[in-house]
């Protein structure tokens, strides 16, 4: 989306420059008219950006006056320039009523590594760290044992957009549920080991014993 928006806005700027027109004039001429079919929702009976928001913005911001002030300043100053820009945008912001993300956790019997994949996307908001911390706490293992795999469409199929912080919260919740379910299976094996040996097994001993007893070491939550 970001790349597409940047591309079309750049195209509009080029058209305006070529025609020697105000870029806003070109943008207004290309605003979506009423009753145009849309992929994500029924057609609007009214383009509120074109008919309400943009005229109000022009009025409240004294746009015409400020544009003239910019032009006058630029004529009088050779090396220092000013600019003013208005970029109206109609963006399909359509979220479903329920937010869903696929998450999966898998433990490897060879070394006890916990691999996690989820339907969110790490964009610097820390979703991978949060998911790893929740998994480590729920399973009772060091954070170093957790490995977050790259997001893909196999595990994250049909997941909603990551959005803001709710993507982190819901993926963390999903991994908590998955790890809790996995932990319950492991606890049964752990009790057997304690009964037989009188000692608590290490994480690796627990995982290898569970693998020997054909316990599923993977869990998924949607």
C-alpha positions in Angstrom: 0.0 0.0 0.0 2.7 2.5 1.0 4.6 1.9 -2.3 1.5 2.3 -4.4 0.4 5.5 -2.6 3.9 7.0 -3.0 4.0 6.0 -6.7 0.6 7.6 -7.6 1.3 10.7 -5.6 4.6 11.1 -7.5 2.8 10.6 -10.8 0.3 13.4 -9.9 3.1 15.7 -9.0 4.7 15.1 -12.4 1.4 15.7 -14.3 0.9 18.9 -12.4 4.4 20.1 -13.2 4.0 19.1 -16.9 0.7 21.0 -17.2 1.9 23.9 -15.0 -1.0 23.4 -12.7 -1.4 23.3 -8.9 -1.0 19.6 -7.8 -4.1 20.0 -5.7 -6.1 20.9 -8.8 -5.0 17.7 -10.4 -5.8 15.7 -7.3 -9.3 17.2 -7.1 -9.9 16.3 -10.7 -9.1 12.7 -9.9 -11.0 12.2 -6.7 -13.3 9.2 -6.7 -16.8 10.2 -7.9 -19.9 8.9 -6.3 -21.3 5.4 -7.0 -18.0 4.0 -8.2 -17.7 0.3 -7.4 -15.1 -0.5 -4.7 -13.4 -3.8 -3.9 -13.7 -3.6 -0.2 -17.2 -2.0 0.3 -20.4 -0.8 -1.4 -20.1 2.5 -3.4 -20.4 5.7 -1.5 -23.4 7.9 -2.2 -21.3 10.9 -1.4 -17.6 11.6 -1.5 -17.2 13.4 1.8 -13.5 14.2 1.1 -14.4 16.1 -2.1 -17.7 17.7 -1.0 -17.2 18.4 2.7 -13.7 17.9 4.1 -11.6 19.5 1.4 -13.6 22.7 1.1 -13.7 23.1 4.9 -9.9 22.5 5.0 -9.3 25.2 2.4 -11.5 27.6 4.3 -10.2 27.0 7.8 -6.5 26.9 6.7 -6.8 30.1 4.6 -5.1 28.0 1.9 -5.5 30.5 -1.0 -4.0 33.4 1.1 -1.1 31.2 2.3 -0.3 30.0 -1.2 -0.1 33.6 -2.4 2.3 34.4 0.5 4.5 31.4 -0.5 4.6 32.6 -4.1 5.5 36.1 -3.1 8.2 34.9 -0.7 9.8 32.6 -3.4 9.8 35.5 -5.9 11.7 37.7 -3.5 14.2 35.1 -2.3 16.6 33.4 -4.6 18.2 30.9 -2.3 15.6 30.2 0.3 12.2 28.8 -0.7 9.0 27.8 0.9 6.2 25.5 -0.1 2.7 24.4 0.9 0.9 21.2 0.0 -2.5 19.5 0.5 -2.8 15.8 -0.2 -6.4 14.5 0.0 -6.6 10.8 0.4 -9.5 8.3 0.4 -8.2 5.1 1.9 -10.1 1.9 2.5 -9.9 1.4 6.3 -12.1 -1.7 6.7 -11.5 -4.0 9.7 -13.6 -7.1 10.5 -15.5 -7.5 13.8 -13.1 -10.2 15.0 -9.3 -10.1 14.8 -7.6 -13.4 14.2 -4.0 -14.5 13.9 -2.6 -18.0 13.3 0.2 -19.0 15.7 2.1 -22.2 16.1 4.7 -23.5 18.5 7.0 -26.5 17.9 9.6 -28.0 20.3 12.6 -29.9 18.8 13.6 -33.0 20.7 17.2 -32.8 19.7 18.1 -29.7 21.8 14.8 -28.5 23.3 14.6 -25.4 21.0 11.1 -23.8 20.9 10.3 -22.5 17.4 7.4 -20.1 17.0 5.6 -18.7 14.0 2.7 -16.2 14.1 0.5 -14.3 11.7 1.8 -10.8 12.7 4.6 -8.8 11.1 7.5 -7.4 13.0 7.8 -3.7 12.0 9.8 -2.4 15.0 7.0 -2.5 17.4 8.5 -5.5 19.2 5.9 -8.2 18.4 8.5 -10.9 18.2 10.0 -10.1 21.5 6.6 -10.0 23.2 5.6 -13.3 21.8 8.9 -14.9 22.7 8.7 -13.6 26.3 5.1 -14.9 26.7 6.1 -18.3 25.4 9.2 -18.5 27.6 7.2 -17.6 30.7 4.3 -20.0 29.9 6.6 -23.0 29.2 9.1 -22.1 31.9 12.1 -22.1 29.7 14.9 -19.5 29.3 14.2 -16.8 26.6 17.3 -18.0 24.8 15.5 -21.3 24.0 12.9 -19.4 21.9 13.3 -18.8 18.2 10.9 -16.7 16.2 10.5 -17.9 12.6 9.7 -15.6 9.7 6.1 -14.9 9.1 4.6 -16.9 6.2 1.3 -17.6 4.7 1.3 -21.3 5.8 1.1 -20.6 9.5 -0.4 -17.1 9.2 -3.0 -18.0 6.6 -6.1 -15.8 6.8 -4.6 -13.7 9.6 -5.8 -10.1 9.7 -3.5 -7.1 9.2 -0.9 -6.6 11.9 -2.1 -3.0 12.4 -0.8 -1.4 15.6 -0.3 -2.8 19.1 -3.3 -5.1 19.0 -1.4 -7.4 16.7 1.2 -7.9 19.4 -1.4 -8.4 22.1 -3.4 -11.0 20.1 -0.4 -12.9 18.9 0.9 -13.0 22.4 -2.4 -14.2 23.6 -2.5 -16.9 20.9 0.9 -18.2 21.8 0.0 -18.2 25.5 -3.0 -20.4 24.8 -1.0 -22.7 22.5 1.9 -23.0 25.0 -0.6 -23.7 27.9 -2.1 -26.6 26.0 1.4 -27.9 25.1 2.5 -27.5 28.8 -0.5 -29.6 30.0 0.7 -32.5 27.8 4.3 -32.1 29.1 3.2 -31.9 32.7 1.8 -35.4 32.5 5.2 -36.7 31.3 7.0 -34.6 33.9 4.9 -36.2 36.7 5.8 -39.7 35.4 9.5 -38.8 35.4 9.3 -37.5 39.0 7.5 -40.7 40.1 10.2 -42.9 38.5 13.3 -40.9 39.4 12.2 -38.7 42.3 13.7 -35.7 40.6 12.4 -32.9 38.4 13.7 -33.4 34.8 15.5 -30.7 32.9 13.7 -29.1 30.0 15.7 -31.2 27.5 15.1 -34.4 29.5 11.4 -33.6 29.6 11.2 -33.0 25.9 13.2 -36.1 24.9 11.1 -38.3 27.2 7.9 -36.8 25.8 9.2 -37.5 22.3 9.9 -41.1 23.2 6.3 -41.4 24.5 5.0 -40.1 21.2 3.7 -36.8 22.7 2.9 -34.2 20.1 5.4 -31.4 20.7 3.6 -28.9 18.4 0.5 -26.8 19.1 -1.5 -24.4 17.1 -4.0 -21.7 17.9 -6.2 -19.5 15.8 
